[in-house]
Amino acid sequence: MDIGSKLGIGRPLIAAAVSSLIALRSWRHKSLSTSGALAGLMLLTISLTAGPRFGAVILAFFFSSSQLTKYRSDVKKSIDEDFKAGGQRDWSQVLANALVGTLLSLGVAVSTGWQDTCLDSQRAPLVTAMLAGVLGHYACCNGDTWSSELGVLSKIQPRLITSFKPVPRGTNGGVSVLGTAAAAAGGTFIGLVFVLVGLFSTRCEGPVWGMQWLALPLGTLCGLLGSVLDSFLGATVQFSGNCVVRKKVVGKPGPTVQRIAGHDLMSNTGVNFVSALVIALASATASLYLF
C-alpha cells in the first residue's frame, strides 16, 4: 500500500516533529533514557501518524504516568531500590508499554485507509476489535502505573494478592485499597481520552454514537483487571525479598536477602508486557459483544 498517496507527507512530518520535541523534552527531564527517547520517538511518530486518537491515548498514558512517578519521589526512593529520578524509562520499558498498542493502532489505520472509525462490531468486527485492543492495552498500562505509583504511598500496609498476608511496601504483588482505586482511575482516564478524542475524529450517528461511551467503563475495567493481573504475576513469577543489610525490599535473590514471595522467573518489564497483551486481547474480544 502506498502510504503517501493515502495521507500525503504532511501528517507523517508533523507527527515526527511533534514526537521529536516530546522525546527531547522527556530525555532532558529524565523521564526517558537515551534509548527510551529513541524508542518513544519511533512509536509516538507511528501512533500520531495513524490518527489523533491513537496519539492522544499514548500521550495521556505517558504524561500522566511520568508525573505520578515524580510525585513524592523522595519517599519512593527510600522504598524501591530500582527507583530512578523522573522515572527514567529505557527502551525495553517503552516497548513493553507501547509496542502492542502502537501495532494495533497501525493495524486500524491501514485497514481503514488511515481514517479513524467508530466502534461497531456489526459493520467492522476486526477493526472494532483492534480499536478496543488499543484501549485495553493503554488502560491496562496506565492503571497499573497509577496503582504502583500511588499504592506504594498508602499508609495501610499492603497485602499479597495470592494470600492476603501483610507484606512490606514495594513488594511485587502487594495490593492496597488506594492502589486498586488508582488502577480503576487510571483506566477510566484512558477511556475518557479515547472516547472524547474519538468523537471529534470520527462521525458516529444514531445508536452507534451512544455505544461509543461504553468504552469508558471498558477502560475502567481494563485498568482494574490489568493491575490485578500484573499483581498476580508479580507475586508468582517475580522475586521479592527483604535485604537485611539495606533494610529494603529487593527484586533479586542474594546471600543477605530473605524471600518474601515469588520466583525469579520474569522481570518487571516482562510482567508489564504480558499483562498489557492479555488485557488487550480480552478487551478486543469483549468489544465484539459490547459494540
Secondary structure by P-SEA (a helix, b strand, c coil): ccccccccaaaaaaaaaaaaaaaaaaaaaccccaaaaaaaaaaaaaaaaacaaaaaaaaaaaaaaaaaaacaaaaaaaccccccccccccaaaaaaccaaaaaaaaaaaaaaccccccccccccaaaaaaaaaaaaaaaaaaaaaaaaaaaaacccccccccccccccccccccccaaaaaaaaaaaaaaaaaaaaaaaaaccccccccccccaaaaaaaaaaaaaaaaaaaaaaccbbbbbcccccccccccccccccccccccccaaaaaaaaaaaaaaaaaaaaaacc
